[in-house]
Amino acid sequence: MSSLPRRVKSEAKPLISEDDELSSFLNLSSESEEEEEEWEPKSKIAKRPRLPKKNESRPKRVAVPQSTVARKRVKKIAIKEELDVSLPIAPAEGSKDGVPLSKPKEEDVGTDLKILNKKPEVPKKVQLNSFQGKNLNSLESDEKPSTSVLVVGKQVKHEQSEEDFTFDEPPFKRIKSTTCLEGKPVKHAGGNKVKEEFEMNWDIVQVLSERTSVEPWVCANLIRLFQEENTIPFIARYRKELINNLEADALREIQQTLEELRTVAKKTHAMIQKLKKEGKLSGGLLTALLNCRTLEELDHVSAPYKTGSKGTKAQRAKQLGLEPAALSLLQNPMELNLFSYVRPNIKGLSTIQEVEAGVQHILADMFAKDKDTLDFIRKLCQQRYICIQSALAKASSKNINEKDIDKFQLYHEFSCNIKNIQHHQILAINRGENLKILTVKVNVPDGVKNEFCWWCVNERWRPKHFVKPELMRILQNSVEDAYKRLIYPLLCREFRSKLTSDAEKESVMMFGRNLRQLLLTSPVRGRTLMGVDPGYKHGCKLAIISPTSQILHTDVVYLHSGQGFREAEKIKRHLLQYNCSTVVIGNGTACRETEAYFADLIMKKYFAPLDVVYCIVSEAGASIYSVSPEASKEMPDLDPNLRSAVSIARRVQDPLAELVKIEPKHIGVGMYQHDVSQTLLKATLDSVVEECVSFVGVDINICSEILLRHIAGLNANRAKNIIEWREKNGPFINREQLKEVKGLGPKSFQQCAGFIRFNQEYIKTFCSSKKIELESHVLLNKAGAQVTKKKQGKKKSKLTPGASKQPNPLDQTCIHPESYNTAMRFLSFIGGNPNDIGKPDMQQKVNAVIQKEGLEGVAKRLNTTVHTLQLIIDGLTQPEGFDIRTDFDKPDFKRSIVCFEDLSVGTVLTGKVENATPFGVFVDIGVGKAGLIPVRNITEAKLSKVKKRRSLGLGPGERVEVKVVNIDIPRLRITLDLIRVL
């Protein structure tokens, strides 16, 4: 770091002030990029006022072309030899200078200037100034992949050739698609400005930070990343430095909050344009609208001006000409004479009382729309006891079923502080109110009103001069009227809306966490399974599937119609024929009886010599899937009833691959999913599915189209095109071939490439079998090209894309193609061989180097970040076929059954979590009825320390040891206490 020339340091400082670093970084304030329309905004450009003077740039401009040629020659050598470039390290707390720039290489500057010279609209002065100080990084972005390290407007370039990851794009187009931000930004108090499409009187970064409790610099980075259409799985795995290592759940929450704020801004500007067109927009109204941060505030301010509105009392008073009187009461009350406004023949002005009422309405409207006044009352409410109350509606018993009323018994006389009320309680109260069973109100104490009125009269709206008693009485009445008629209803709406919004978000996030846990259930590999879809009248549907998910046999048996013994022979014959010792039973109708039937046969060793075990699996959504177009395409010759049995078996064999075929909300692991925003629910659940599929990864050559479309960066069309390419050209050999797929551009490739896997053994076998064929094909092509050239004088025909493709061992790892160069340098550094990826020898070499130099030391030597290096190490050391789902629980296989009658208080059982809610966790303990562990019984001491958790919650599929603490036989309710997580 100390080798940095004084000239560069002194020139860099004016461009990167401490307060302006992040702003400059987010706005890409290099003047060369400012000229492109792709990179709005143009605000806060540090060098803008100093651009024009032509005579300043004349002396420097002469040197550029000469050095460009020389520097470009040097660059080729530098790439091969100068690998050790210092990595900027985050400063200690209180550091003023942030992270220093690494030494800028002259050869890079020359090449970058040449690239920029292709754009005639950029002045040459800009080109020269842009490599001084921080703007060097903007120019370098054309020549490197997105793993370059950026530290709040400071960037360190990886030593890589220009050919790496260009995605066949011209340089000026590559900026947007490949320049991604990496490197840990320094935290700054200010400078987090982000240009938005719709400007408001508040900073979106600051508001987003306040609402999500995430640092402003992280919020600014995320806004930029989302603007560049990066997906959450990609950001969570490959951009950790920019997001302070946040998890996917937190990213989703920030993204949703960001969308809400943008919706407010968009609707506000739409309302402004509408009012402007109608001639109703005044300066005060414009300010009030631009101050709105929520849709409730926007409705409050804009309601009187909407089409069809009769107008407010204040508007009618203004139309009568009383606004000057109201303003005079505050500004110059000594000269105000209300009797002069009396007009006996005009309604609303006929008496002094009507004039006073009109003035009062205007003042109340002013108070209710004033930002400082609303901020004061909100702050006051935060310090006081505000409660939400619900009661049984008087007319409810006449029109509504008694059972429905009993469901809300807890809320017939309910009161709770809004700070302490639980999310599930809010959703229950809202449902009761919608069904007209409950009435709900927000109770704000009188002390809040009294203090607010005193503050308004004596502080905020105190007249500037002496006021007569009768005028002071009007002012006091105006404040009370504003509170009672306008402000209190607004507060109630805000409180209810905020509580409902938070409850919906928590419900959706809980649904997402449950779904994630379910999707990541560890697969059961290498077993032949019998899926059983239980039933009474129509029998139990059977499907036997091979370890590779092929359907071996299907049948229907009638176990519950007096033919159980005869059907047992048929089942035994099937199990012995296909050597199947695992039975998977769906948890639908007749599940309990079917489970007892198999448990009895297993206890009697009826299936000997097979040691048969069984498990219960949720069949939620199986029937819906069995009649779907996807199921018809996948199993065209199979009866829909039998398809559900196949789906049940495959849910154990590979839960993720099977459950992605079903609409997430039909899987049934949520709470109040029908009461929450369906748009929010679908967006979150789809994002969770995308996250799970991406993080597990898919083998591009064997995965289904349905699974493929859930990979980050892909959609239904791209997945279809990939399958078509695979069918036409044979298996993919490496990730680079993805670029040949129609519709899969640079951005899509960048987002999906890291989550695509290749079975190297399969690829090697395929390549060796096709080697002779490929070689002859190449010779034929060359010969044909030569003949064509002789006869027609045309260019040589291109070789087929597959002819030059070679397998890449890194394609079987989680390492992103943008980091391949760094990964190969790391392999060279430790003396490793790419063909040893995942082997013990590789693990030993990596451990030896890391123990000797440390993770940070190696990262600095390779000029990369610690997070990127850790990802490379994980990719190189994880065994071939590594699956993150091995850390999660497998299904609980059983041989015997426990009946409800066998339970007693104090009984200790093991069970599997079925569903998690904010008030507790439902556990399947094998008695046909799930027991509930109340949330108060789940403590940190009882949870496993091995598993990383964002909260104390348990997720579906986890095995737990529980103790029965209460049994309610009439209601079939079992209350449990958590002993430990297994």
SEDREN-707403 format. One record per residue (C-alpha): x, y, z. Coordinates in steps of 0.5 Angstrom, whole numbers, padded with zeros to 4 digits, always signed. Example, Ala and Ser with C-alpha at 12.3 -4.5 7.8 and 13.67 -1.06 7.14 Angstrom:
<sites>
+0025-0009+0016/+0027-0002+0014/
</sites>
This chain:
<sites>
+0000+0000+0000/+0006+0005+0002/+0008+0004-0005/+0003+0008-0008/+0006+0014-0012/+0004+0021-0008/+0002+0024-0015/-0004+0019-0015/-0006+0020-0008/-0006+0027-0008/-0010+0027-0015/-0015+0022-0012/-0017+0026-0006/-0021+0031-0009/-0025+0026-0013/-0027+0022-0006/-0029+0025+0000/-0031+0022+0006/-0038+0024+0005/-0039+0023-0002/-0035+0016-0003/-0041+0011-0003/-0045+0017-0007/-0040+0017-0012/-0040+0009-0012/-0047+0008-0013/-0048+0013-0019/-0042+0011-0023/-0039+0018-0023/-0034+0017-0028/-0036+0022-0033/-0034+0017-0039/-0040+0013-0036/-0044+0019-0035/-0045+0020-0042/-0049+0013-0043/-0056+0013-0042/-0056+0006-0039/-0053+0009-0033/-0058+0015-0030/-0057+0018-0025/-0053+0024-0027/-0054+0028-0020/-0048+0029-0015/-0042+0029-0020/-0036+0031-0017/-0032+0034-0023/-0038+0036-0027/-0037+0044-0026/-0030+0043-0028/-0031+0039-0035/-0031+0044-0040/-0025+0048-0041/-0022+0046-0047/-0015+0049-0046/-0013+0045-0040/-0014+0039-0044/-0009+0040-0050/-0002+0039-0047/-0004+0032-0044/-0008+0030-0050/-0002+0029-0054/+0001+0024-0049/-0004+0019-0049/-0004+0016-0056/+0004+0015-0055/+0003+0011-0049/-0003+0007-0051/+0001+0003-0056/+0007+0002-0051/+0003+0001-0045/-0002-0004-0049/+0005-0008-0050/+0007-0009-0043/+0000-0011-0041/+0000-0018-0044/+0007-0019-0040/+0003-0016-0034/-0002-0021-0034/+0002-0027-0034/+0007-0025-0029/+0004-0019-0024/-0001-0024-0020/+0001-0021-0013/-0003-0014-0013/-0005-0012-0006/-0012-0012-0003/-0015-0006+0000/-0017-0008+0007/-0022-0005+0011/-0020+0001+0016/-0020+0000+0023/-0026+0004+0027/-0025+0012+0026/-0021+0011+0020/-0021+0017+0016/-0018+0015+0009/-0022+0009+0008/-0019+0004+0004/-0013+0006+0000/-0013+0005-0007/-0008-0001-0010/-0003+0002-0015/-0006+0004-0021/-0002+0000-0027/-0001+0005-0033/-0002-0001-0038/-0009-0001-0036/-0010+0006-0037/-0008+0006-0044/-0012+0000-0046/-0018+0003-0043/-0017+0010-0046/-0017+0006-0053/-0023+0003-0051/-0027+0009-0049/-0024+0013-0055/-0029+0009-0059/-0035+0013-0057/-0034+0020-0060/-0039+0023-0056/-0034+0023-0050/-0030+0029-0050/-0022+0027-0049/-0022+0032-0043/-0026+0027-0039/-0022+0021-0042/-0016+0024-0039/-0019+0026-0032/-0022+0019-0031/-0016+0015-0030/-0014+0020-0024/-0016+0018-0017/-0022+0013-0016/-0025+0014-0024/-0020+0009-0026/-0024+0003-0024/-0030+0005-0028/-0025+0005-0034/-0022-0002-0032/-0029-0005-0032/-0029-0006-0039/-0023-0011-0039/-0025-0016-0033/-0030-0020-0030/-0035-0018-0024/-0030-0021-0019/-0026-0014-0019/-0026-0011-0012/-0030-0005-0011/-0029-0001-0004/-0034+0005-0004/-0032+0008-0011/-0025+0004-0011/-0023-0002-0015/-0018-0006-0015/-0017-0010-0022/-0016-0017-0023/-0010-0019-0027/-0014-0023-0033/-0014-0022-0040/-0020-0018-0044/-0022-0025-0047/-0025-0027-0040/-0032-0027-0040/-0034-0022-0045/-0040-0026-0047/-0039-0023-0054/-0041-0016-0052/-0038-0010-0055/-0034-0006-0049/-0039-0001-0048/-0045-0006-0047/-0041-0010-0043/-0041-0005-0037/-0048-0006-0035/-0048-0014-0036/-0042-0015-0033/-0039-0010-0028/-0042-0013-0021/-0040-0010-0015/-0035-0014-0010/-0031-0012-0004/-0033-0010+0002/-0035-0002+0002/-0033+0002+0008/-0039+0005+0012/-0040+0012+0012/-0045+0017+0015/-0047+0020+0009/-0046+0020+0001/-0051+0014+0000/-0055+0018-0005/-0059+0013-0010/-0062+0016-0016/-0069+0014-0017/-0074+0014-0022/-0079+0018-0018/-0076+0023-0013/-0079+0025-0007/-0077+0029-0001/-0074+0023+0003/-0068+0019+0001/-0070+0012-0001/-0064+0009+0002/-0065+0012+0009/-0072+0010+0010/-0070+0003+0007/-0065+0003+0012/-0070+0005+0018/-0075+0000+0016/-0071-0006+0015/-0066-0004+0021/-0060-0005+0016/-0054-0001+0015/-0055+0005+0010/-0049+0003+0005/-0052-0004+0005/-0059-0002+0003/-0055+0003-0003/-0051-0003-0005/-0058-0007-0006/-0062-0002-0009/-0056-0002-0014/-0056-0010-0015/-0063-0010-0016/-0063-0005-0021/-0058-0009-0025/-0063-0015-0025/-0059-0019-0020/-0063-0025-0017/-0063-0026-0009/-0059-0033-0010/-0054-0030-0014/-0053-0024-0009/-0053-0028-0003/-0048-0033-0006/-0043-0029-0010/-0044-0022-0007/-0043-0023+0000/-0038-0017+0001/-0043-0012-0002/-0049-0014+0003/-0045-0015+0009/-0047-0023+0009/-0054-0022+0009/-0058-0029+0008/-0063-0030+0003/-0069-0028+0008/-0067-0022+0010/-0066-0020+0002/-0073-0022+0001/-0075-0017+0006/-0071-0011+0004/-0073-0012-0003/-0081-0012-0001/-0080-0006+0003/-0076-0003-0003/-0082-0005-0008/-0087-0002-0003/-0083+0005-0002/-0083+0005-0010/-0090+0004-0010/-0091+0010-0006/-0087+0014-0010/-0090+0012-0017/-0097+0013-0014/-0095+0020-0011/-0092+0022-0018/-0098+0020-0022/-0103+0024-0017/-0099+0030-0018/-0099+0029-0025/-0107+0028-0025/-0108+0034-0020/-0103+0039-0024/-0107+0037-0030/-0114+0039-0027/-0111+0045-0024/-0112+0043-0017/-0104+0043-0015/-0101+0048-0010/-0094+0049-0007/-0097+0047-0001/-0100+0041-0003/-0094+0039-0008/-0090+0039-0001/-0095+0035+0003/-0095+0030-0003/-0088+0029-0004/-0087+0028+0004/-0092+0022+0004/-0088+0016+0006/-0094+0011+0006/-0100+0009+0002/-0104+0011+0008/-0101+0018+0008/-0102+0019+0001/-0109+0017+0001/-0110+0022+0007/-0107+0028+0003/-0110+0027-0004/-0117+0024-0002/-0120+0031-0002/-0118+0032-0009/-0120+0026-0012/-0125+0026-0018/-0132+0025-0015/-0130+0028-0008/-0135+0033-0006/-0129+0037-0003/-0128+0037+0005/-0130+0042+0010/-0124+0046+0009/-0124+0047+0001/-0131+0049+0002/-0129+0054+0007/-0124+0057+0002/-0128+0057-0004/-0132+0062+0001/-0126+0066+0001/-0124+0065+0009/-0117+0063+0008/-0114+0070+0009/-0118+0070+0015/-0115+0063+0017/-0108+0065+0016/-0109+0072+0019/-0111+0069+0025/-0104+0066+0026/-0100+0071+0022/-0103+0078+0024/-0109+0077+0029/-0109+0084+0032/-0112+0086+0025/-0117+0081+0024/-0124+0082+0024/-0128+0076+0023/-0135+0081+0022/-0132+0084+0016/-0133+0077+0013/-0140+0076+0014/-0145+0076+0008/-0152+0075+0011/-0155+0072+0004/-0149+0067+0003/-0150+0060+0006/-0143+0059+0010/-0142+0066+0011/-0149+0069+0014/-0147+0069+0021/-0141+0070+0025/-0141+0063+0028/-0141+0060+0021/-0135+0064+0019/-0132+0062+0025/-0133+0055+0023/-0130+0056+0016/-0124+0059+0019/-0124+0053+0024/-0124+0048+0018/-0119+0051+0014/-0114+0051+0020/-0116+0044+0022/-0114+0042+0015/-0107+0046+0015/-0105+0042+0022/-0107+0035+0020/-0103+0036+0013/-0097+0039+0017/-0091+0034+0017/-0088+0037+0023/-0095+0036+0027/-0096+0029+0024/-0089+0027+0026/-0090+0030+0033/-0096+0026+0035/-0093+0020+0032/-0087+0021+0037/-0092+0022+0042/-0096+0015+0041/-0089+0011+0041/-0088+0014+0048/-0095+0012+0051/-0099+0006+0052/-0103+0005+0045/-0107-0001+0045/-0112-0005+0040/-0118-0008+0043/-0123-0013+0040/-0130-0015+0042/-0136-0019+0040/-0140-0016+0035/-0147-0015+0037/-0151-0017+0031/-0146-0023+0030/-0150-0029+0033/-0156-0027+0029/-0153-0029+0022/-0147-0033+0024/-0146-0040+0025/-0144-0042+0033/-0138-0046+0031/-0135-0040+0028/-0136-0035+0034/-0133-0040+0038/-0127-0040+0034/-0126-0033+0036/-0127-0034+0043/-0120-0031+0045/-0122-0025+0042/-0129-0023+0045/-0126-0019+0050/-0119-0018+0048/-0114-0012+0049/-0107-0011+0048/-0101-0006+0047/-0100-0005+0040/-0092-0006+0041/-0093-0013+0044/-0099-0016+0040/-0097-0022+0036/-0097-0023+0029/-0102-0029+0029/-0107-0025+0034/-0107-0019+0029/-0109-0024+0023/-0114-0027+0027/-0117-0021+0029/-0117-0018+0022/-0121-0025+0020/-0126-0024+0025/-0127-0017+0023/-0128-0019+0016/-0133-0024+0018/-0137-0019+0022/-0136-0023+0028/-0131-0018+0032/-0131-0011+0032/-0124-0008+0033/-0122-0001+0035/-0115+0003+0037/-0115+0006+0044/-0111+0012+0044/-0111+0015+0051/-0113+0022+0053/-0106+0024+0055/-0104+0024+0048/-0109+0029+0046/-0108+0034+0051/-0101+0034+0051/-0102+0035+0043/-0107+0040+0043/-0102+0044+0048/-0096+0043+0044/-0100+0046+0038/-0103+0052+0041/-0097+0054+0045/-0091+0052+0041/-0092+0050+0033/-0098+0054+0031/-0098+0060+0037/-0100+0066+0034/-0094+0071+0033/-0098+0077+0036/-0103+0078+0042/-0109+0074+0041/-0116+0076+0043/-0120+0071+0047/-0125+0069+0042/-0120+0068+0037/-0116+0064+0042/-0122+0060+0043/-0122+0059+0035/-0115+0056+0035/-0116+0051+0041/-0122+0049+0037/-0119+0048+0031/-0113+0044+0034/-0118+0039+0038/-0122+0039+0031/-0116+0037+0027/-0114+0031+0032/-0121+0028+0033/-0124+0029+0026/-0117+0028+0022/-0111+0026+0026/-0114+0021+0030/-0117+0017+0024/-0111+0017+0020/-0107+0015+0026/-0112+0009+0027/-0111+0007+0020/-0103+0007+0020/-0103+0003+0026/-0108-0002+0023/-0104-0002+0017/-0097-0003+0020/-0100-0008+0024/-0103-0012+0019/-0097-0011+0014/-0092-0013+0019/-0097-0019+0021/-0097-0021+0013/-0090-0021+0012/-0088-0025+0018/-0094-0030+0016/-0091-0030+0009/-0084-0030+0011/-0086-0036+0016/-0089-0040+0010/-0082-0039+0006/-0078-0041+0012/-0082-0048+0013/-0082-0049+0005/-0075-0048+0005/-0074-0053+0011/-0079-0058+0007/-0075-0057+0000/-0069-0058+0003/-0071-0065+0007/-0065-0070+0006/-0066-0074+0000/-0066-0082+0001/-0062-0085-0005/-0061-0092-0007/-0067-0095-0005/-0073-0098-0009/-0079-0095-0006/-0087-0096-0005/-0091-0090-0005/-0098-0091-0002/-0104-0087-0003/-0109-0089+0002/-0116-0089+0001/-0123-0093+0003/-0128-0094-0003/-0123-0093-0008/-0117-0097-0005/-0110-0096-0004/-0106-0094-0010/-0099-0097-0010/-0093-0095-0014/-0086-0098-0014/-0080-0094-0017/-0073-0095-0018/-0067-0092-0014/-0067-0087-0021/-0074-0085-0020/-0077-0090-0026/-0084-0093-0025/-0083-0100-0024/-0090-0102-0022/-0097-0099-0021/-0103-0103-0017/-0109-0102-0013/-0110-0106-0007/-0117-0106-0002/-0114-0106+0005/-0120-0103+0008/-0126-0107+0005/-0125-0114+0008/-0120-0116+0003/-0114-0114+0007/-0111-0122+0008/-0111-0123+0001/-0108-0116-0001/-0103-0117+0003/-0100-0123-0001/-0100-0119-0007/-0096-0113-0003/-0091-0118-0001/-0090-0121-0008/-0089-0114-0011/-0084-0112-0005/-0080-0119-0006/-0080-0118-0014/-0077-0111-0014/-0073-0112-0007/-0077-0106-0004/-0076-0105+0003/-0079-0098+0004/-0086-0096+0004/-0088-0089+0004/-0095-0087+0006/-0099-0081+0004/-0102-0077+0010/-0109-0076+0007/-0115-0080+0008/-0115-0087+0011/-0107-0086+0013/-0108-0088+0020/-0111-0095+0018/-0106-0096+0013/-0101-0094+0017/-0104-0099+0022/-0104-0105+0017/-0097-0104+0015/-0094-0104+0022/-0098-0110+0024/-0095-0114+0018/-0088-0111+0020/-0089-0113+0027/-0091-0120+0025/-0085-0121+0020/-0090-0122+0014/-0085-0119+0009/-0079-0124+0011/-0074-0124+0009/-0074-0117+0007/-0074-0112+0013/-0079-0107+0011/-0080-0100+0014/-0085-0095+0013/-0085-0087+0014/-0091-0082+0013/-0090-0076+0008/-0095-0070+0007/-0099-0071+0000/-0101-0064+0000/-0102-0062-0007/-0101-0069-0010/-0108-0070-0012/-0107-0063-0016/-0101-0065-0019/-0103-0071-0021/-0109-0068-0026/-0104-0062-0028/-0101-0062-0035/-0094-0063-0033/-0096-0070-0030/-0100-0071-0036/-0093-0070-0040/-0089-0074-0035/-0093-0080-0034/-0098-0080-0040/-0100-0087-0040/-0101-0087-0033/-0108-0086-0029/-0109-0080-0025/-0110-0084-0019/-0104-0088-0019/-0100-0081-0021/-0101-0079-0014/-0098-0085-0011/-0092-0084-0016/-0091-0077-0013/-0091-0079-0006/-0086-0084-0007/-0081-0079-0010/-0082-0074-0005/-0078-0078+0000/-0073-0080-0006/-0072-0073-0008/-0076-0068-0004/-0074-0062-0008/-0075-0065-0015/-0082-0067-0014/-0084-0061-0009/-0082-0056-0015/-0088-0059-0019/-0093-0056-0014/-0096-0049-0013/-0092-0047-0007/-0098-0045-0003/-0102-0052-0004/-0096-0055+0000/-0099-0053+0006/-0094-0051+0011/-0096-0044+0013/-0101-0040+0017/-0107-0036+0015/-0104-0036+0007/-0111-0035+0005/-0112-0028+0009/-0105-0025+0007/-0103-0021+0000/-0103-0027-0005/-0098-0023-0010/-0093-0022-0004/-0094-0030-0002/-0093-0032-0009/-0087-0028-0010/-0084-0030-0004/-0085-0037-0004/-0083-0037-0012/-0077-0034-0009/-0076-0039-0004/-0076-0045-0009/-0071-0041-0013/-0066-0040-0008/-0067-0048-0006/-0066-0050-0013/-0060-0046-0014/-0057-0047-0008/-0057-0055-0009/-0056-0054-0016/-0058-0058-0022/-0054-0063-0027/-0056-0060-0033/-0056-0066-0037/-0061-0070-0033/-0065-0065-0030/-0073-0064-0032/-0075-0058-0035/-0079-0056-0029/-0073-0056-0024/-0069-0052-0029/-0074-0047-0030/-0073-0045-0022/-0066-0044-0023/-0064-0036-0022/-0063-0033-0028/-0068-0038-0032/-0075-0038-0034/-0080-0043-0037/-0078-0041-0044/-0070-0041-0043/-0071-0048-0039/-0075-0050-0045/-0069-0048-0050/-0064-0051-0046/-0068-0058-0046/-0069-0057-0054/-0061-0055-0055/-0059-0062-0050/-0064-0066-0055/-0061-0063-0061/-0054-0063-0060/-0053-0068-0054/-0051-0067-0047/-0047-0060-0045/-0040-0061-0044/-0039-0055-0040/-0042-0048-0038/-0039-0044-0043/-0044-0048-0048/-0050-0045-0044/-0048-0038-0048/-0050-0042-0055/-0057-0043-0052/-0062-0039-0055/-0065-0033-0051/-0060-0034-0046/-0056-0027-0046/-0050-0025-0042/-0054-0023-0036/-0058-0030-0035/-0051-0033-0036/-0048-0029-0030/-0054-0031-0026/-0055-0038-0027/-0048-0041-0029/-0046-0042-0022/-0052-0046-0020/-0051-0051-0026/-0047-0058-0025/-0044-0063-0029/-0043-0070-0028/-0035-0071-0030/-0035-0078-0030/-0041-0078-0035/-0038-0072-0039/-0031-0076-0040/-0035-0082-0042/-0039-0078-0047/-0033-0075-0050/-0029-0081-0050/-0034-0085-0054/-0035-0079-0059/-0028-0077-0060/-0027-0081-0066/-0033-0078-0069/-0032-0071-0067/-0025-0072-0070/-0027-0074-0077/-0033-0069-0077/-0027-0064-0076/-0023-0067-0082/-0029-0067-0086/-0031-0060-0084/-0024-0057-0086/-0024-0061-0092/-0030-0058-0094/-0028-0051-0093/-0022-0052-0097/-0026-0055-0103/-0031-0049-0102/-0026-0044-0102/-0022-0047-0108/-0029-0047-0112/-0033-0041-0110/-0027-0037-0106/-0031-0036-0100/-0029-0036-0093/-0028-0043-0089/-0034-0046-0086/-0035-0045-0078/-0033-0052-0074/-0039-0054-0070/-0039-0051-0063/-0038-0058-0060/-0032-0059-0064/-0028-0055-0060/-0031-0056-0053/-0027-0059-0047/-0030-0061-0040/-0028-0057-0035/-0027-0060-0028/-0029-0053-0024/-0036-0054-0027/-0038-0059-0022/-0037-0054-0017/-0040-0048-0014/-0035-0044-0016/-0038-0038-0021/-0034-0038-0028/-0032-0031-0026/-0028-0034-0021/-0025-0039-0025/-0018-0035-0027/-0017-0034-0019/-0019-0041-0018/-0014-0044-0023/-0009-0039-0020/-0010-0042-0013/-0009-0049-0015/-0003-0047-0018/-0001-0043-0011/-0002-0050-0007/+0000-0054-0013/-0006-0058-0014/-0009-0061-0020/-0016-0059-0023/-0018-0067-0023/-0017-0068-0016/-0023-0063-0014/-0026-0066-0008/-0021-0072-0006/-0017-0072+0000/-0011-0070-0003/-0014-0063-0005/-0017-0062+0002/-0010-0063+0005/-0006-0059+0000/-0011-0053+0002/-0011-0054+0009/-0004-0054+0009/-0003-0047+0005/-0009-0044+0009/-0006-0046+0016/+0001-0043+0014/-0001-0036+0011/-0008-0035+0013/-0015-0034+0009/-0014-0027+0009/-0006-0027+0007/-0008-0032+0001/-0014-0028-0001/-0009-0022-0001/-0004-0026-0005/-0009-0028-0010/-0012-0021-0011/-0019-0023-0009/-0024-0022-0003/-0024-0027+0003/-0031-0029+0001/-0029-0031-0006/-0023-0035-0004/-0028-0039+0002/-0033-0040-0004/-0027-0043-0008/-0024-0047-0003/-0031-0050-0001/-0032-0052-0009/-0025-0055-0009/-0025-0059-0003/-0033-0061-0003/-0033-0069-0005/-0036-0070-0012/-0044-0070-0012/-0044-0066-0005/-0051-0064-0003/-0052-0059+0002/-0059-0063+0004/-0054-0068+0008/-0054-0063+0013/-0062-0063+0014/-0066-0069+0017/-0068-0075+0013/-0075-0078+0014/-0077-0082+0020/-0077-0089+0018/-0082-0093+0023/-0084-0101+0024/-0089-0100+0030/-0095-0095+0031/-0097-0091+0037/-0104-0090+0039/-0108-0084+0041/-0110-0088+0047/-0103-0090+0049/-0101-0083+0051/-0101-0081+0058/-0098-0074+0061/-0091-0075+0062/-0090-0080+0056/-0083-0078+0052/-0084-0079+0045/-0080-0077+0038/-0083-0074+0033/-0082-0070+0026/-0084-0062+0026/-0090-0062+0021/-0091-0054+0021/-0089-0048+0025/-0093-0042+0026/-0091-0036+0031/-0095-0039+0037/-0092-0046+0036/-0090-0052+0033/-0094-0058+0031/-0091-0064+0031/-0093-0071+0028/-0092-0076+0034/-0095-0082+0030/-0102-0082+0033/-0105-0079+0028/-0106-0072+0031/-0101-0067+0031/-0099-0064+0038/-0097-0057+0039/-0091-0055+0042/-0093-0047+0045/-0087-0042+0043/-0086-0041+0050/-0083-0048+0051/-0078-0047+0045/-0072-0044+0049/-0065-0043+0046/-0062-0048+0051/-0066-0054+0048/-0064-0053+0040/-0058-0056+0037/-0052-0051+0037/-0050-0055+0030/-0055-0052+0026/-0055-0044+0024/-0061-0041+0026/-0064-0034+0025/-0069-0035+0030/-0071-0040+0035/-0076-0043+0031/-0076-0050+0028/-0078-0052+0021/-0081-0058+0018/-0078-0064+0018/-0074-0063+0024/-0074-0069+0029/-0075-0067+0036/-0076-0071+0043/-0082-0068+0046/-0086-0070+0053/-0093-0070+0053/-0096-0064+0058/-0103-0064+0057/-0108-0069+0053/-0115-0066+0051/-0119-0072+0049/-0126-0069+0047/-0122-0064+0042/-0117-0069+0041/-0111-0063+0043/-0104-0065+0045/-0100-0060+0048/-0092-0062+0048/-0086-0059+0051/-0079-0060+0047/-0074-0064+0051/-0069-0063+0045/-0068-0063+0038/-0065-0069+0035/
</sites>
